[in-house]
Amino acid sequence: MTVRVRFAPSPTGEPHIGNIRTVVFNWLFARQNHGQFILRIEDTDRTRYVEKALNVITNGLRWLGIDWDEGPEVGGDYGPYVQSERLGIYREKAEELLAKGRAYRCNCSPERLEAVREAQRARGETPMYDGHCRDKAPGEVSPDEPHVIRLKVPRDGTTVMHDILRGDIVFENRLLDDQILLKSDGFPTYHLAVVIDDHMMGITHIMRGDDWISSTPKRLLLYEAFGWQPPIYAHVPLVLGADGKKLGKRHGAVSIDEFRRQGYLPEALFNFLALLGWSPGSGEEQEIFTREELIARFDITHINLAPAVFSYDKLNWMNGCYIRALSQDELLERLIPFWEDSGLIPAPAPAELFPTLKLLVPLVQERLKTLRDVVELTDFIFCEIDTPPIEALIGKKMTAEQSLDAIRRTQALLAELLHFNAETMEGPMRHLAEELGLKAGQLFSIVRNAVTGKEVSPPLFGSIEALGREKTLKRLEVAEEVLEAYLKEHKGE
């Protein structure tokens, strides 16, 4: 089976993650069938055109690991792959439909069109063009005056769309508008351009969101008017938020770049999106797949027709699985940009910091859901911490005096260690807890608060090693001063 699919974004902003899920489906379908995946830029909406959007789109796709066989920068036999470079083709094809009697020129003013729509709305009708210019004689609307070109939609009969996921869907032609094909500025409308491009580029399958179903008869009528064979359609359900509403900004990140900035791994996000509304088979429990496994097992008929629900809990779990599977060197490489972007370390990271950064990696690897979590987990290493409140320095079921003694003894123990590392300090610290008549957790809790400023941190002794002897002793000294001041203030109570 020959397969040629495409992703055709408009450079008006960043693609929504729900659309990217459909891109993943298209890419997997092409790769599974040894076909071609084409990137085409649909930039005919000049009022919403964003200059930098194209780079954002292509960089995001590359970050996610999606490549294309034809398109801008890659080339191919069916270019150009940017619609604004194909305007002559659209005008020529629109004139062809005029010559066939399948389209007509319309010079209705915006004021007249709005008056028609208002009257239709007042009658409870669906607003649509009333065909005022449809039967005008050739030449009655001059090509030299401002006008648009409209498709002459049949007034009776039906248009049938066959969807490989949903079967036949029937549309009554009388309910379809005589859509504009070529605007008065000479630019094509979306529907004209996409039909021409899909045909001329040999697109065999159109896989897209089911919110496009209602517009499909317009395209099928255009294919029929040109005498072309339409592609095969598959409309996939939309992606919803956990509240059952269409996924949007209120649910969190909605673009590839936002997920990148939040610290998701591209391979985890790709895996997650591939399983968002698709499954490899009934009863299959595997959820972590390599890209090669997804390509081999993707089956378009296994796409679920129920809307997919975007679960951040599941994405975070999956992202954590991928983080834990990384080697420590690879994880370090991926974490450095987040330390740099947060300002915790200079950019580029200086060589003298690498020993500390390498110490931190195994401490945080099991705790990270996203790469960005490393900032909050390790900021105490690079920044000064606030003076801990007295409540954090008095241990559970301990008095202030006991806590002060524990801090002093810990300070003395760590100051005397020959080798300042996690392995050499853990045993003596546990022994110290026994000497003080404390449970290890009681002692470790107040020491953790004193040196990290946090109730929860990476493993305590690894954190102390990464922090270093000088900073650790200084913070313990501050904790000692806080406890001494408290006891002095409350003496005799």
N, C-alpha and C positions, 0 to 999 in steps of 0.2 A: 504494500500500500504506500502510495506517495503521500507524504505529509509535509505541508508547508504552513506554518502558523506564524502569527505575528503579535507583537505588542506595539500599539500605536498611541503613545501618550501625547497629550497636548502640553507644551512647555508653558503652562500657566501657574505652576507651583509644583509641590512635591506630590508624587503619586500616593494615594491612600493605601494603607496596608491591606485593605480588603481587595483592592485591585491587584496588588502585588501577589496575593494568594492565587489569583487567577493566572497571573503571569507564570507562577511556579508550575501550575497545572499544564499550561501551554508548553513550557520548556521541557518538562518531564515527558509529555506526550511526544514532542518532536524527537527528543533523544531516545526514547524507548523504541520509536519506529524508524530510527536512523534518518530522520527528516531534517528540515531546516527551520530554524527559529530566526525570524526577521524582526529587526527594530525599525520602525518607521515613525517619523516625527510629524504630527498633525498640527501645524502651526498656522492654520488659516484664520483662527480667531485672533486677529491682531489687536483687538481692544483689551484682551486679557494676557497678551504675550509678556512673559517675564524673561529678560535677557539671560539671566544666569540659570534658569530652570533646566535647560538641556544638560548642563554639566552635573547638576544635582541628580538628575534622573540617571544618567549613564554611570556616574560614580557610585550611586546607590546600588544599581544592578550589579556592577562589578564587585562591590563589597559583599553582596549576597551570594556571589559565585555564579551569577547568570551571565552567560556569554551569548553572542548572537553571530549567526553565520553571514548575514547581510545587514547593511544599515550604514548610518553615518560613521565615518572614520574607518569602516571595514570595507565598504563598497559592495559590489555585486553586479549581477547581470541585469537587474531590473530597476536600477536607480534612475533619477535621484531618489533618495529615501527621505527627503524633506519636502512636505507638500508645497511650501511657498516657492520651491524651485520647479514645480510642475504645473504652474497656472495655465500655460499655453495648452496643455493636454486637456484640462478641464473645460476650457472655453471651446475647444474644438469638439469635444464630445457633447457639450450642451447644444452647440449648433447642429450637430448630427441628429439629436432628438427633435429639434425644431423642424429640420428637413423631413423627418419621418412623420411629423404630425403628432408626436408623442409628448411634446412640450409646447409652451406658448409664452410670448412676452406679456408682461403685466406692468402697467404704469400707474396702478392705483396709488394714490398718495397715502402717507401714514395716517392722515386725518380721516380719510374715507375708511381705511381698514379698521381703525379704532372705533368709528361710528358703527360699522357692521358688527364688530365683536360685542359692543355694548348692547345693541339691539338683540343679538342672539342670547346674551346672558340674561337680558330682561325677560325673554321668552322661555328661559330654562333650558336652552340648547347649549351644546358644546361649541365654544367659539372656534370657527374655522373659516377659511377663505370661501366666499360665496360664488366664485367662478365668474365674476364680472367681466374679465378680459378673456375668458376661456374660448369663446366662439367669435372673437373679433376676426375680421378678415386679415390675411397676411398683409403686412405693411401698414395696417391701421395704427399699430404701435411701432414707432420708428426705432431702429437699432441705435440711432444717434441721440435719442432722448433718455433721460434717467428711467431705468426700468429693471425688473428682475425677470428671470426665466423660471417658469413653474412647470412641474410635471403634470401632465394631463392624466389624472387618475381615473380609471373606469368608474362609471356611476353605478354599475350593478355588478352582480357576481361576487365571488369571494377570492381571497388570496390565502393559500395554505402554506404554512411553514412547517416543515418536518424537523423536529428536534430529536437527536439521537438519545437524549435522556428522557424526553417528555412525550414523544410521539407527535402526531399532527395537531397543530393549533390553527384554527380557522378564523379569519378576519373578514368582516363584511366591508366591501370596497366603498359603499356609500358613507361609511363613517370615517373614511380616510381623507385627509386634507390634500389639496393640490399643493404639495410642498414646494418651497423655493429651492431651486437647484443652483442658480448662479445669482449672486447678489448684485446690487447696482454698482458696487465698486469693482466688479469683475472677479471677486474672490468666490470660490465655490462654497456652498454650505457643506456641513460635515457629511451628510448622507451622500451627496453626489461624489465628493472626493474619495470617500472610503470605498464606495462600490467600484469606482474606476481603478483605484489603486489595488484593491484586493484582487480584481480580475487581472489586471496587467502584471501583477507580481505573482500570479499563480497560487494565491492562497487557497488551500484546500479545506481547511477547517477553521471555524470561528468559535472559539470558546470564550465566553464572557459572562458577566453577571446577568441574572434574570430580570433586572430592572430595564434591560434593553429589549425585552420581548416585544413590547408594544410598538417599538420603532422598526421592527424587522420587516413587516409588510411593505413599508416604504422602500426598503432596499430590494426586496424581492420584485417589486413592480419595476424598479429601475433595471434589474438584471433582465427581466422579461422584455422591457422596452428596447434594450440594447441587443437582445437576442443571445445573451450569455448564460452559461450554466452557473447557478449560484453555488457557493461553498456549502459544506456540511456545518450545521449549527448545533451547538451544545450550550445551553444556558444554565449556569450553575447558581445555586442560591447565594444570597448575600451573606455577609458576615455580620453577626449581631454582637452587641455587648452583653454582659452578664444580666442586664436588666431587660433583655429581650428587644431592645431598640437598636436601630441601625448604628453600627460602630461609628463613633465620632470622637472629637477631642475630649468630650466630657469623660470618656472611658480611659483616657491616657494617651500614650504615644500613638500616632496614626500614620507616620511616614517612616521610611527605612532609616533616614538619618537620625530621627529621634531615637529609634531603637539602638542604633550604633552608639549615640551619645550616652544612652542609659546603661550601656555596658553589656548588651547582649552579643553573644558570639554569632557570626553569620551562619555557621553550620547548624547551630541550635535553632535559630529563627527559621532557616530554610526547612529543617526537619519538622518544626512545629507547623509551619504554613502548609506543608505537603499533607499533613494529617488533619487539616482544618476543613472538614467536610468530605474527606476521602479516607478510605481505609483499604488495606491490602487484601482483606477478605474476612468473612464471617468467622468469629471465634479467634481471630488473630490477636494475641496479647502483646506482641513486640511493639514498642513505641520509639525506640532509638534505632534509627536506620542510617547507614552511610548513604552518601549521594548515589553511589553505584547501585546499592540495594533498591533505592527508591526508583531509579530509572528502570531497573529490571522488572520491578513488580507493579509499576503504575498501570492501572487499567481504568480508562475513562468511564466505563460502565459501573464502576464501584463508587462514583461520586454520589453522595447522599443528597436527595432532593429536599431534605429538611434544612432550614437555615443553620449555618454553623455558628457556634457561640465561642467568642474569643475569650479564653480563660488565662488571665495573667498568672494565676496560681500554677497552672500546668506549664506555661512557658517558663516561669521561674524555676520550676522543678527540672524541666528539661535542660535549661541553660546551666543549672548547677551540675547536672550529670556531665555535660560536655566540659565544663571547667575542671571537674575532678579527673577527667580522662586525659587532660593535657599534661605533658611533662612539665617539670618545674621551670625549666629554661624557657619553654614556650609560653607558659603562663606569665612569667616575669616580663617577657617581651610585650605581652598584651596589656599588662597592668601599668607599665611605665607611662603611657600616654595619659592615663587617668590621674596618676599622681602629678604629672606635669600640668595638665589642664586645670587641676584644682588649686594649683599654686603651692602645693606642699613641697615640691622639689623644683629646682630650676629646669628649664628646658633649653637645650637637651640635658638629660640627666648626667651630671658629672661622674667621672669614673670612681671618685672616692666614695660615692654613695652606694655603689653596687654591692659591696659586702653586706651592708645593712638591708638593702632591698632583697637580696637573695635569702637572708635570714627570715624575712617576713613571709615569703611565698608559701613555704610549707605550713606556716602558722595560720594562714587565712584560707588556704585552698579548700578545705572542707566546709568553710563557713560562707563562702561567696555564693549568692544567687545570681548577681550580676557583677561584672568587672568594676563597676562604679562603687559597689559596696566597700571596696578596699579603702576608699577615702575615709569614710567614717570609722572603719575598723582600726585604722593605723595612724590617724591624724596626730595622736598623742606622741608619736615617735618624732615627728618633725616640728611640732608647734608646742609652745608653752601651754600648760593646762591651767585652768582656773584653780585657785586655792580650794581644796575639797572642803565641803561643809562638815561641821563637827559630826553630824548624823552619819556621814559616810565613813568616819574614822573610828567610831565606837562599834566594836564587833557585836554580833548577835549573842545575846546572853553574856555580855562582857561589860565590865565597868570602864569608865574613862581611864582609871589608873591601870587596869589590865591592858587596855589598848595601847596606852603610852609605853608601857614596859615592852609590849610586843613589838612596837615600832622601833624602839631603841635597840632591842636585841637583834632585830632583823638588820638594822643599819650596821651594827657592829659586825654581824656575820658576813654580810655582803662586802663590807670594806676589807675584810681579811682574806677573802677567797683568792687563792693563787691564780686560778683560771676562771675568768668571769664568763661562764657559759651555762646553758640550761642544764646540762647533764651534771655539772659539778655542784650546782646550787640546790637542786631539787631535794636530794637526800638530806643534807644538813637542815634545810628549811622544814622538812617533815619532822626531823628529830627535834628541832626547836619547838615545834608545836607541842610535841609530847612533853618536853621539859616544862613548858608553860601550862600544862594541864588543859590544853585546848585541842579541839578537833582541827584537822588540817584546814578544813573549809573556813573556820572562824579566822584563823591567822591569814590565810591567803586572801580572804575577802577584803580585809582592811588594807593589806599591802597593795592589792590591785587598785583599790580606790585612790590610794596615796600616790602611786607611780603612774597610773594611766588616766585617772580622773573619770573612770568608767566603772559601772557595776558589772558590765559584760565586756570582755575583751578577748583577743586571741589568747592562747595558752600563756599563763602568767610568766613562767620562767623563760620561755622563748621571747616574750615581750620585753622582759627585763634585760635579756642578753642584747636584743636589738637596740634597746634604749641606751645601753652602755652604763658603765659603773658610775661615771661622774654625774650624769643626769639623774640616775636612779637614787643615788645618795642625797643629792640636793633635794629631790622631791620628798624623800623620807624625812629629811630635816625640816622641811616646811610642815609636813604632817605632824611632826613632833612639836613644833612651835604652836600649831593650832590646838593640840591637845593640852599643852602646858598652859596656854592662855585660858582655855576653858576651865581647867582645874583651879587656876588661880582665881578666876572670876566666881567660881562656885564653891570655894573653900568654906568649909563649915556647914554647908547645907546638908 
